[in-house]
């Protein structure tokens, strides 16, 4: 059980700001220690400023990591991709979306329905073959599926949602 300092509550209540300030403070993410790689906004509870979360590599690395080896539609050889599953990232921000929009550096935008990232291993990769993704490597973040894991991933529905140079996620509420 979390302990709350009663004097803090009294002081805030006396000032007339009450529980709304406590709720915002509890849902506030620590400022990124490094360069933000990705911003997430919309229907999320944990933010930096009440509007968006600016996520750096340290934050993404603090979440449970997943990796898989797969070929891709754009490179013939198999590569090892690692990072955080999109569903785990969204859970870490207390998001409960119906769908999301993902936006790349070149302003490519695609909708991703909730069932796709909740039921499928949609990886927000930050590394390829153990090395941090750079812009020239389709980074710094890349959404990717394990294309070699199941025949269903070899389809346009999954190819168009494998977004490289991802810069922003907008969470659309249920």
Secondary structure as the mmCIF struct_conf table of DSSP 4:
data_model
#
loop_
_struct_conf.conf_type_id
_struct_conf.id
_struct_conf.beg_label_comp_id
_struct_conf.beg_label_asym_id
_struct_conf.beg_label_seq_id
_struct_conf.end_label_comp_id
_struct_conf.end_label_asym_id
_struct_conf.end_label_seq_id
HELX_RH_AL_P HELX_RH_AL_P1 UNK A 6 UNK A 14
TURN_TY1_P TURN_TY1_P1 UNK A 15 UNK A 16
HELX_RH_AL_P HELX_RH_AL_P2 UNK A 18 UNK A 26
TURN_TY1_P TURN_TY1_P2 UNK A 27 UNK A 27
STRN STRN1 UNK A 28 UNK A 28
HELX_LH_PP_P HELX_LH_PP_P1 UNK A 29 UNK A 32
BEND BEND1 UNK A 33 UNK A 34
STRN STRN2 UNK A 38 UNK A 42
BEND BEND2 UNK A 43 UNK A 43
BEND BEND3 UNK A 45 UNK A 45
STRN STRN3 UNK A 47 UNK A 47
BEND BEND4 UNK A 48 UNK A 51
STRN STRN4 UNK A 52 UNK A 55
HELX_RH_AL_P HELX_RH_AL_P3 UNK A 57 UNK A 62
BEND BEND5 UNK A 63 UNK A 63
HELX_LH_PP_P HELX_LH_PP_P2 UNK A 64 UNK A 65
STRN STRN5 UNK A 66 UNK A 70
BEND BEND6 UNK A 73 UNK A 74
BEND BEND7 UNK A 76 UNK A 77
STRN STRN6 UNK A 79 UNK A 85
HELX_RH_AL_P HELX_RH_AL_P4 UNK A 86 UNK A 92
TURN_TY1_P TURN_TY1_P3 UNK A 93 UNK A 94
STRN STRN7 UNK A 97 UNK A 104
TURN_TY1_P TURN_TY1_P4 UNK A 105 UNK A 106
STRN STRN8 UNK A 109 UNK A 113
HELX_RH_AL_P HELX_RH_AL_P5 UNK A 114 UNK A 119
BEND BEND8 UNK A 120 UNK A 120
STRN STRN9 UNK A 123 UNK A 128
TURN_TY1_P TURN_TY1_P5 UNK A 129 UNK A 130
STRN STRN10 UNK A 131 UNK A 132
HELX_RH_3T_P HELX_RH_3T_P1 UNK A 135 UNK A 137
TURN_TY1_P TURN_TY1_P6 UNK A 138 UNK A 138
BEND BEND9 UNK A 140 UNK A 140
STRN STRN11 UNK A 142 UNK A 144
TURN_TY1_P TURN_TY1_P7 UNK A 147 UNK A 149
HELX_RH_3T_P HELX_RH_3T_P2 UNK A 151 UNK A 153
BEND BEND10 UNK A 154 UNK A 155
HELX_RH_AL_P HELX_RH_AL_P6 UNK A 156 UNK A 159
TURN_TY1_P TURN_TY1_P8 UNK A 160 UNK A 161
BEND BEND11 UNK A 164 UNK A 165
STRN STRN12 UNK A 166 UNK A 173
#
